[in-house]
Amino acid sequence: MTAIKHALQRDIFTPNDERLLSIVNVCKAGKKKKNCFLCATVTTERPVQVKMVKVKKSDKGDFYKRQIAWLLRDLAVVDAKDAIKENPEFDLHFEKIYKWVASSTAEKNAFISCIWKLNQRYLRKKIDFVNVSSQLLEELPKVTEESVPSGENQSVTGGDEEVVDVYQELNAREEQDIEIMMEGCECAISNAEAFAERLSRELQVLDGANIQSIMASEKQVNILMKLLDEALKEVDQIELKLSSYEEMLQSVKEQMDQISESNHLIHLSNTNNVKLLSEIEFLVNHMDLAKGHIKALQEGDLASSRGIEACTNAADALLQCMNVALRPGHDMLLAVKQQQQRFSDLREQFARRLASHLNNVFVQQFTQALLQLYNRSYFLSVPGHDQSSTLAQHSVELALPNHHPFHRDLLRYAKLMEWLKSTDYGKYEGLTKNYMDYLSRLYEREIKDFFEVAKIKMTGTTKESKKFGQRRLSLVGLHGSSGKLTGSTSSLNKLSVQSSGNRRSQSSSLLDMGNMSASDLDVADRTKFDKIFEQVLSELEPLCLAEQDFISKFFKLQQHQSMPGTMTEAEDLDGGPFSRQHNAGVPLPVSSEKDMIRQMMIKIFRCIEPELNNLIALGDKIDSFNSLYMLVKMSHHVWTAQNVDPASFLSTTLGNVLVTVKRNFDKCISNQIRQMEEVKISKKSKVGILPFVAEFEEFAGLAESIFKNAERRGDLDKAYTKLIRGVFVNVEKVANESQKTPRDVVMMENFHHIFATLSRLKISCLEAEKKEAKQKYTDHLQSYVIYSLGQPLEKLNHFFEGVEARVAQGIREEEVSYQLAFNKQELRKVIKEYPGKEVKKGLDNLYKKVDKHLCEEENLLQVVWHSMQDEFIRQYKHFEGLIARCYPGSGVTMEFTIQDILDYCSSIAQSH
């Protein structure tokens, strides 16, 4: 360490006019061990500045560098962590706290001791030394500001010991006396020994004089001693008087103690009386129920608004009296026990009366709703009624009954329900069960009748109207809470779907998913189904939301904004939301109340999901295309419900039904692909446009109109991809199996139709398939043209093939005419066999052949004929080029020209 200290002083501090006093090897606490040095320094110039410097070894390790410096006056606290046990850790509190770990406890102690000494010498502001041994701070005597001359050149080092000059400074008078004494002695400065001997002699003279003076004062001492004896006698007399005074005061003290004790008892009695009065006033003020409130609880009219308000105020007052926080000991008073018992009796009596009244209100509203439902459906059950007339003729509205008046009447009791929930949870639970029981049966009747009307409107038949009319409600004998609903709905899955007589005959439609074919349905039928399905969902949504809002307000339950988890029908609905045990008066936690709302909604509306599934099955049975309408509508309503509350009953129910709709949609797509694979082509007639190609066009056109701006566009895009792949594969399959129509014609016509359909509809997800369809159409068009045209000038083709073979063997083109088999005479002979009349006849036969292959609905005859014309002209130009190169100057030409070819093709096309 000495070598390091010397190196640091030489390399770092001497150039900066600083002197290193102490050093300690440290590293930061809690981090990887990166050693550095903390140095205590002072400047050599005045005014002196004391610093603490952090020095770190360079990365290369060959020299030290100064990293950071702090002034000692900025140091607030030095924390040594432990004043008893040896601990190398210490903290230095500057603007922030620096935590260090020294390499040894001895180095830490030496460094802290140096800081303490520097603080004592140079700083007026004292540093707080915490957890530092007192022995460490007492190594040097405490130096005061008076004892340390500011002008002296004193050294402070960080070694094992420090030398501090301590002396008593002379005052002015002492300095003056010394100067006078030294002036009186001439040799005071030149001969110090003589001056010291003189001072010694004078000191001896002064001592002798002092002793003589003491001996001379003996007489005065004796006189002083006599005076002291007399003073002692006087003190004894005063003590006697004080003793007598004390005896007198003792009697006075006893009297005062008796008076004080009496006053204390009086004060204690007054205090007790005040406290007793305060307790009596507390009990009277907080446990006294007004007579008007008692009368309202016992006899208040629960049917009128004024009576409900009076009962509500009285119930709140009773609850306050019962919930008052009694002080210790109050519950032992007989009067308090009697009053509490009276409150309990009033609570029981009013809770029983309130529960009975609300049960009667439930029954009354239930009966009234059943009467309305009966009146609505009565016309279908009158004896002799014309059952063949439709519901539309009788103006049956597809709407659910409005329960708002019932909710409005019951909400008047909301505060009383809250009181009952907090005071008697058993009766509150019973009311809730009764309400769910009545409402579930009522809603089941209303919803089933509502769906019955919807199905009849969808099918356009009255086959089920008789059964619907027979579902009259037997109201005779319905009274009190014992009324029950009888009857059941007819089977909703057995509705027969009849097609109208003016529809097209049934074909081998790929979309024939049920009893009716999609080709038999027009746009008006599908639009009617879409409107009815939308109306059904639009009626159900406000009904569920209104009932959920009423339940939360009337039964004082928390609205579920972000309820975790979902509820399924597998839960025990018979147990309801009260399957768990609750003590009376104990409120449910928030999460339990949210679950309670969900379970109540599931219990009340348990018929909605199966009825919706039945309606969806019917719509899919009527027309498989209806699954497209249902998927769009249901997705929109699910999205809307989830935006309001993603965990509500409505959102969960519609989400479950949406799964069914999506399965039907996927089933529709799968059946279409399966029917593509099952298509059979007649062997005696030409193929033309395949049925599933035309039906894909119909499907895509309808789907684009339905899914415009829909939320579930991704499902349609996936279906498009599956369908178009199936169309491509099965077109090629049919083309390979076709016997009457050439393969290229089947491929060309159908892919041309597909390309035209995709171009017209502009379906973004099928851009690649559109390009593929165009490419297949182009390739097979070219293949068919080449195959059908073949070699119309067959002998001429063979002749020029021989010419090209000779040229390929190395014979120059202009020397081919010298070959015996390919001379000019042979060329003329071959050309004469193909006059214009024969060429036109061959082209006319070719046109008839093409006409037999192609179908009329795609109208590709002229396109194919034009391509054949271009191919024939290309062959003609090729022959002319060979004649010009191989037989130059011979004057040999074809007996018909390109213009003749154009005229032949044009006249043939016009004649047919």
Buried (B, 14 or more C-beta within 10 A) or exposed (E): EEEBBEEBBEBBBEEEEBBBBBBBBBBBBEEEEEEBBBBBBBBEEEEEBBBBBBBBBEEEEEEBEBEEBBEBBEBEEBBBBBBEEEBBBBBBBEEEEBBBBBBEBEBBBBBBBBBBBBBBBBBEEEBEBBBBBEEBBEEBEEBEEEBBEEEEEEEBBBEEEBEBEEEEEEEEEEEEEEEEBEEEBEEBEEEEEEBEEBEEEEEEEEEEEEEEEEEEEEEEEEEEEEEEEEEEEEEEEEEEEEEEEEEEEEEEEEEEEEEEEEEEEEEEEEEEEEEEEEBEEBBEEEBEBEEEBBEBBEEBEBEEEEBBBBBBBBBBBBBEBBEBEBEEEBEEEEEBEEBBEBBEEBBEEBBEBBBBBBBBBBBEBBBEBBEEBBEBBEBBBEEEBEEEEEBEEEEBEBEBBEBEEBBEEBEBBBBBBBBBBBBBBBBBBBBBBBBBBBBBBBBBBBBBBBBBBBBBBBBBBBBBBBBBBEBBBEBEEBEEEEBEBEEEBBEBEEBEBEBEEEBEEEEBBBBBBBEBBBBBBEEEBBEBBBEBBBBBBBBBBEBBBBBBEBBBBBBBBBBBEEBEEEBEEEBEBEEBBBEEEBEBBEEBEEEBBBBBBBBBBBBBBBBBBBBBBBBBBBBBBBBBBBBBBBBBBBBBBBBBBBEEBBBBBBBBBBBBBBEBBBEBBBBBBEBBBEBBEEBEBEEEEBBBBBBBBBBBBBBBEBBBEBBEEBBBBEBBBEBBBBBBEBBBEBBBEBBEEBEBBBBBBBBBBBBBBBBBBBEEBEBEBBEEBBEBBBEBBBBBBBBBBEEBBEEBBEEBBEBBEBBBEBBEEEBEBEEBBEBEEBBBEBBBEBBEEBEBEBBBEBBBEBBEEBEEBBBEEBEBBEBBBEBBBEBBBEBBEEBBEBBBBBBEEBEBEBBBEEEBBEBBBEEBBEEE
